[in-house]
Amino acid sequence: MELDIFSEYIAQNPYHFCFVNDGSSDNTIKILNEIKERSPIQVTVLDLGANFGKAEAVRQGFLTALKTGEYTYIGYFDADLATPLDEINYLLDYFTKGYVLVMGSRVKRLGAEITRNPLRHYLGRIFATLASSVLKLKIYDSQCGAKFFQHEIAKTLFAAPFASKWLFDLELIYRFKSFDLAGFNRDIIEVPLRTWKEKKNSKMNFVDFMAAPFELFKIKNNTASKADSKF
């Protein structure tokens, strides 16, 4: 984790950061506490004690932020900074246009610096096609770890645990659509990121990819039951 990068950004911006330690056995918690010592008012450190997986770690971070009721928008970024912190203001600006859910999207285009492993990129396109077929979601890049939510929307989307441990990004979007929270095509937007660099520590592997169809149907069935019960 880039301690200095986080500390410098926090010192120069008015945002509050909640870092979640998902039961790591290395020196992650030490680094997080150092960041908090540098900016005690702007930083919360949540130590889960055991490894629950990324989905639940992100959810617990949101629940912690939602308890205060102080934040208009709440989002999450991967701690490896594949999406640079400079993209935060860029994404938040879209809330001024009336959106309630803003998602970063890794689209290679002129003027953008998007660095991805070619194989992972093409597997991602196959997955997007599969997800569109099963869940009827026309989304280019559901798995990008850079998303922001309006407070009230987040309160509903993160209330219940996720059915999928590694497709929770997609599950969030499917919940948004299924719970009929707002106009799906009107109030949610994918924003092409200006910079994104793939890191080598991604835990998704080929076995996970092959299990994707089962995960998609799990998401569909679990979300449908919650929508029917007016969750």
N, C-alpha and C positions, 0 to 999 in steps of 0.2 A: 504494500500500500504506500502511495506517495504522500507521506506525512506533510512535507513542506508545501506541496501543491494545494492540498486541502486547507492547511492553516492559512496560507496566503490568500486564498480565495475567500475563506470565511471572514477574514479580517477586512476585506475590501467590499463585502456585500452584506445586505441586511437579512439574509436568510438563516433559518434555523436548520441544523443538520442533526438527524438521528441516525447514528451508526449502530448496526445490529451485528453482534458477534454470535454466529451460529455454531457455538460449541467448538470453535477451532482449538487445536492443540499446539499451535505455534505461538508466535509473539503478537498475534493480532490484537488481543485485548490490551496489551501494553501500549501499542501504537495508538489505539483509539483513546486510551486514557490520556496519552500525551497531547493529542489534539484537543481533548476537552480541557486540559489544564491551560492551554494557550487561549482558549475562547470559552470559558465556563458558562457564559450566558447563552451563547448561540449553539451549543453542542450538547446533545443527550447521547449517552452510551447505554445501549440495551444489551446485556449479556444473558443469552438464553441458557447457558450452562451445558446444554446438550445439543447435538446436531439434529435439527428438525427438517433441514432442506431449505432451499432458497424460497420456495413458495410461502412456507409458514414464517420464515424469517422476515420476508417483506411484509407479510400480513401483520405480524406483531409490531413492526415498525410503524405501520399505518395506524394500528389501534392505539399505540402510545401517543402518536401525534393527535389523533382524533379526540382523545380524552381531554385535552386542554381546550379545544374548541376555539383556539385563537387564530387558526390559519385558514385563509381563503382558498388556497390551493396547496395540494400535497402531491409529491411525486417521488419517483425512485430512479436512481442511477446505479449501474454496476460500479462497485468500489474499485475495480481495476482501471477505471477511467477510459474504457474503450470509447465511450462518449465523453469528450472533454467537458469540464465544468462551464466553459464559455458558452456552451449550447443551452444552458439553463435559461438565460434571459431571452434568447432567440425563440425557445419554445413557449415560454410564459407569455410572450407578446401576443400569441394567438388567442388567448383568453379575452383580449380586448375586442376581438372580432365576434364574440358570442359563443364560442365553443366551450364545452364543459369537460371534454376529455381530449387531450392533445398527446399524440404519440410520435416519437421520432421514428424515422424510416431510413434504412440504409440503401439509398438509391445512387448508383454510380452515374454521374452526369458531369458535364463541363462546369468547372468552377468549384467542384466539391472534391474532397480528399477522402474517399471511402476505400479502405484497404481490407479485403476479405480473402480468405482461402477459396480458390475457385471451386473446389469440390463441395465445400460447405455452402457456397453460394447456390450451386445448382441443386443440391439436396434441399436447400431452403425453398427454391422455386417449386420443386416437386411437392414439398410439404404444404406450401401455400395453396396449390391446386387441390390437394386432398382435403385440406381444411375447408376450402370454399365449397367443395362438393358435399361434405358431411354436415357442416354447420351452417352452410349458406351465408358465409361471410366473405365478401370480396375485399380482402385485405392483402396488401403487398407484403408487409413485413410485421407480423404480429409479435415476433420474438425479440425485437430490439429492446434492450434494457434501458429505455429512456421514456418515461411516461409521466404525465401530470393530470391530476383530477381536481375538479371543483369539489369543495369540502362535502357538500351534501351527497354528491354522487359517490364519493369515496366511502362515506358512511354506510351506504347500502352494499356496494360492491365487495367490501372487505369484511363484512359482518360474519360470514360463515367460512370455515376452512375450505380449502380448494380440493377438488377431487383429484386433480393431477399435480404431481410434484414439480414437473419441469415444463408443462404447457400452461402454467397458470396465467401467463400473459394473454394467451388466446382465450382462456376461460373467463378472464375479466371482461373481455370484449363481448363474449357470448352472453355473459350475465347482463351486460348493459343492454343488449338487444332484447333478450328474453324477458327481462323485468319491465320492459317498456318504460324506462326511466325518462326518456326524452326522445326527440326525433333522431333516430339512429343515423340516418344519412345527413342530417342537418347539423347535429351538435357534436359529432366526433370527427377528428381530422388526423390524417397522417401527414407529418411534415418532413420532407427530405432533409436529413442532417447535412451540415456543411462539412463536418469532419467525423470520421469514425475509423478506429484502427483495431483490428482483431488482435486479441491477446492469446497467448499460448496455453492459458490455464482453463480453457473451456472444458466442462465435464461431460458435455453431451457426446455420446459415441454412437457407433453404427447400430448397436443393440437398441438404444433409445429410439433411433430413427425407425427401426423396424417395428417397434412397439407403438408407434404413433397412431395407427388406425384404432387400436384398442383404447388408447388414451382419449382420442377424439369422441368415441362413442360413450366413454365414461363421463366426459364433460357434458355431452348432450343429455344423457339420462339424468345425471345428478342435478344439472341446472333446471331441467324441465320439472323435476319434482319440487324444487324450491319455488319456481315461478307459479306452479299450481297451488302451492300452499300460501301464496301471497307473501313470500319472504321479503 
